[in-house]
Amino acid sequence: MLSFLVWLLLLVVCWPLALLALVLYPLIWLLLLPFRLIGFAVNGVFEFLRSVLLLPARILRGRPV
C-alpha cells in the first residue's frame, strides 16, 4: 500500500517518470526472479546442513519430561 501511495505521489510530481517506472517494474521483476530462486535454493541447503549438524544434539537431548 505504501509503494502504491509513493507511486501516486510520483505520478503527481513527475508523471513521465512514474509511467516509466510502471513499465519497467515487470521487466526488472523478471530479471531478478532467477536470483530469488537461487536464494531459496541456497537457504534450503543451509537449513538442511543446520538440521544435519544439530541432529546428534536433538537425539542426545531425548524427550522432554
TALIN-V678952 format. One line per field, one symbol per residue. phi: phi as a letter, one per 20 degrees, with the letter a starting at -180 (. if undefined). A space follows every 10 residues. Layout:
BEGIN
phi->???
END
This chain:
BEGIN
phi->.fffffffff fffbffffff fffegfffff fegfffffff ffffffffff fffefgffff fmefe
END
